[in-house]
């Protein structure tokens, strides 16, 4: 058994608790979203045998749960950590068992703890550190991207590591539930972080994240499911009386019921097919 790292002494992470919670989260997301999808132009990365930092935009409360669910689809064995506001950790202390560590971003001591713990976590090559570096909820279409300076100071102190940016947004397409869309950006290799100033690292990460968010926004506007791979299939249909009526019509007509709102077969009185394409209603 490998010797415990400094991070293990700081964070009471439990692999068993993490695996159970991830299983729960994947089922929870399936109930809350039509699907969790990842862009085919920014797919799951091939992870190197060295520490990885994932910097993602902070679109909503769902972000940490989506990140936890995503870890089951990553190649190889990885150990996951993430900073969280100390107030949030006080409300949900079991998050520490998942690999979260509390920081206070409003104080110098909090910034120092972020660097100290982040560096300790990244001592091990199998570690992934997930950071919502905007520090607050930000609309995914807001520009320019602005990240907290701590991420640049962390990169400045690292060597033989990789930063990967991850864009997330949650648009409504044609179903009752929203989509959860993901896209990885280009990797930023850090061989010796001291060769660039902290602000230069922050700017490079901001550019990579903004490029990925712009590409994801364009794909989200096109509403093309074929541009994405499905990681978790979720809830389809409108539900309630509306879907009950559709289900009965399909049964009476000897047709298979399809819960997706995007394609509704032969529901009009003249047996023409009704489609929703890019938000436009069309008949055939």
N, C-alpha and C positions, 0 to 999 in steps of 0.2 A: 504494500500500500504506500503511495507517495506521501511524503511528509506534508503536513498542512501548510498552506501559504499564509502570509500575513492577512490576506483577505478573509481566510477561513476564521481567523481569530476575531476579525471585526464584524463579520456578517454571519449570522446563524442560519445559513442556507441549508435546506434539506432537499436532496434530490428526489426523495419519495414524495414529499409534499408538492414539489414542483410538478412532477409527472401527473399526480392526481388532479391538481388544479388545472393543468393544461388540458387534460381530458375533459374536465367540466367546462372550461372556457370554449373549447371547440363546439360542444353541444349548445352552449349558450349563444354563441355567434350564429349558429345555424338557425336558431329561433328568431334572432333579431335582424338578419340580413337575407336578401334574396340569394346572394352568393359572395364568397370571399374569392377575389380574382387577382391574379398577378399578370402584369403585362408581358406579352411575348417578346417585346423589344427591350425589356429590362427584367429578365427572368431571375430566378434564384441563382446566386453566384456560386462558382466553384471556389470554396473557401481555402485559403492557403494554410499551411501548417505554422501559423503564428497568430498572435492576438489580433482580434478584429473589433473595431468600434463601428457600430451602426448608428448613424445620425439621422433621425427622422423628423419630419415636420410634425407639429402638434396641432392637429386639426380638431380633435375632440377628446372626450372622456374615454372613448373606445380604444385609443391608440395603444396603451399598455396591454390590453387584452388581445388585440390583433397581433401584437409582437409576440406575446406568449404563445398564441396558437401557431404562428408562423414557424416557431422553433422546431416543431415536429417535422417540418418539410425540408429542413436544412440538411445537407449531406454531412456525414461523419458525426462524431460525438463532440458536443460542445457544452460548455458550462456557462450559464447566462447570469449576468448581473445588470442592475440599472439603478441610477440615482432617482430619488423621489423627494419631494419637499418634506421636511421633518414633520410639519403639521399633518400631512396626509398619512405618513407612517404612524403617527400617534393615533390616528383614527382607525387605521387598519394594521395593527402590529404584526399580524400573521404574514404580511407582505415581506417581512424580513426573511421568513422561511423560504420565500421564492427567489431570494437574491437581491432584493431591493435594499438600498442603504439611504438613510435620511441625510439631507443637507439643508442648510439655510442659505439660500442664494442672496439674501439681503445683507449679509455680514461678511467681513474678511475671514473670520474663523470658519464660516460655512464654505467659502471658496477654497480655503486651505484644506478643509476636510474632503472636499470633492477631489482635489488633486491628489491628496495623500491616499485616499481609498481607491481612486481610479488607477493610480500607478500600482498599488498593491494587487488589485484585481488582475491587471494586465501583465503580471509576472509570468503567468502560465500561458503556453501557446494555444491551449484549447479553449481559452476564454473568449466570449463575446460580451462586450459592454454596450448596452442600448441606451441612447441618450436623446431625449426630446430637447434639443439645445436652444429652441426658441424661448423656453422658460415660461410660456403662457400659451393659452389657446389662441391660434391665429387662423383666420380664414385661409384655406389652401390656395386661393387665387390672389392673395395680397402680395404685392411686389414693391420694393425689392425684399429678398429674404434677409433677415437679420438674426444672427445667432448670438447667444451670450459668449463673452470672451473666454470663459473657462475652457471651452473646447479647444481653442487655439493654444492656450497655455499647456493643456494636457498633451496635445500633439507635439509641442515644442520639446517636451521632456521624454518623448518615446523614441524607441529605435526598433527596427525590424517588426513593424506593425502595418496594418491596413485599415483605412477608413472607408466605409461603404455608406453612401447616402440612400435613404429610402423615402419615397414620396407616398403619401396616403391621402385619399379623399373618399367621401361617402355620398355620391350622387344618387338621386332617385332617377331611375330609368322608366320602365313601363309597369312595374309591379308595386304592390302596396309597401313592400319593404325596400330599403335602399340597398345599393351595392356597396361593398367594401373593396376598393381598388388599390392595388399596390404596384409600385415600379421601382426597381433598384437602379441607382445611377452608376456612373463609372467609378472604379476604385481609385483611391488616393493612397499610394504606397509611401510609407515613412521608413526610410532606411536609417536616417539620422535626423531627428526632429530639430536639433540645434542648428541645422544649416539654414533655417528660416525663422523669422520672428513670429511670435504668437499671433499677431494680427494678420500676417501673411497666410498662416495656416487656416485661421478663421475665414478669411476671404476665399481661399481655395475651396473649402468645404461648403461655404454659402453658394458659390458658383455651381458646384456639382449638384447640390440639392435643388437649386432653382432650375437648372436644366432638366432634371428628372421630373420636377413638379410641372413644368411647362409641357413636357411631352405627355405626362399622364393626363393633364387637363385637356389636351387636344384629343386624346383617345376617349376620355370620358364624354366629351361633347359629341363624338361620333356615335356613341351608344352601340358599338359593335362588339358583341360578346366573343366573336371569333378572334379578336385582337388580344384576348386574355386566356390564360389557363385557369381552370377552376380548382381552387385548393379546398374549399368547403362548399358543398351545395346546401343551400338554406331553404327559407320559406318562400313558397311561390303562391300566386293567386291573390285575390282581393279578400276572400273570406266572407263569412256571414251569409246573409240571404242571397247576395249577388252570386257567390260561387255555388250555393245550393241550387239556385235556379239553373245555372249553367250545367251543373252536374246532371240534373234531372233531364234537361234538354238533350244532353249527349246520350244518356241512357235510352230515352225514348227514340232517338234517331239511330240507335245501334252503333254509336261512335265512341271511341275511347276519350275519356275526359282528360283534358290537359289543363293543369292549374295555372300555368303561366299566363299573365295578362297580355303578353306581347303578341301571341298568335292565338286567335280564337276561331276554331274551325266551324264553319257553316252554322253560325248563330243567327243569321238574318232570316227573315221569313221566306226569302226567295232562294235560299240555299247558296247564296254567294258567300265567299270567304271574306272575313273581316280581319284586317291586319292593323297593327300599329307600327309604323316604320319611321324612326327618327322623330317621334312625337306627332306624326301626321296620320290621320285615320284614312285608310284607303280600302276600297272594295274591289274584289275580282269576281 
